[in-house]
Amino acid sequence: MLAVVKIAGQQFKVKAGDSLYVPHIEGNDGDKVEFSEVLLTDNAGAISVGAGVKAVVKAEIIKSLIQGDKVIAFKMKRRKGFRKKHGHRTHYTQIKVTDIA
């Protein structure tokens, strides 16, 4: 069974057993989470979309906090002596989809 689920404002295509990185979710390692905002399901060719979808994606948090790659934002104006350097690392959570019900 395949599902498209909306997690923290982003859409992910998931199957049972998939492991993926999603934007940071509150919780600890081993916690169970459910995502009820399912946009599409495909069950052996039977596709349901929109309001007709009655599914819930169940997952388990594997690692609660993972930092992404460092991103540097550098601004400079020539001949003015203006330089500004900002950086950040986006936080992610690794989850494993256990069931689509």
N, C-alpha and C positions, 0 to 999 in steps of 0.2 A: 504494500500500500504506500502511496506517495501523497504528500501534502505540501501545500505552500502555506506557511505560517508567518504571521507578523509578530516580530519580537523587537521591542524597543524602537519602533518606527521603521524597521528594515524588514524586508521580505526574504525568507529563506526557504529553499526547497529541501525537504527532509524525508527520510525513510527510517524505519525502525533500525536501530543499530548505528546510525550515523553519529559522528563526533564532529562538532563544529564550534567555532569561536563566535560569540555574539557580544554586543556591547554589554558593559558591566551590569550584572544582576546581583541584587543583595542576597546574601546567603553564604553558607559555609560549605566546605567540601562534603559530599555525600548527601546533601539535601535534595529532596524531590521537588520539582517545580512543574507547573502545568501552564500551558499556553492555550487559551480558549479562542483566540482570534485567528481562526483558520479560514483562509480565503478560497482554497481549492483542495479537493481530494480526488484521487484516482484509485479506485479499487477494482483491479482486473478489468480495466476498460470502461467501467462505469464512473463517469466524471460528474461531479457536482460542484457548482460554482455559486458564490454569492450567499444569499439568505438561505438557500437550501442545504448548506453545509452544517451538519450536526456532529462535529468531531472535536476532540481535545487531544493535544499533543502532550504526552508526559515525558519528562526528561529528568536526568540526574546531573547535578553539578560535579564535575571532575576536579577542576581547579578554579577556585573562586576569583582569583585576581592574577591576570597576566598582563604585562605591559607590552604595548606594541613598539614598533620602531620609533626612534627619535625623529621628530620633524622640526626643522629649523626655519623660522621666518626671519629674514634679514632685510632691513630697510636701510637705504643710504641715499643721501643727496650729495651729488658731486660738488666739489669746491666749497662746501658749507661746513664741513666737519661734523655732519649729522650722521650718526650710525646707531642703529637699534637692532638688538639681536634677542629674539624670543624663541624658546623651544618648549616642546611638550611631548609627552608620550601618552597615547590613548590607552585606556584600560579596557580589557576584555575578560570574559568568563568562558571557560571551556565547558561545554555540556555534551552529554551523550543522550540521544533520543532512545527511550526504552520502549515506547508504545504509542500507537496512534489509534485512539478509540473513538 
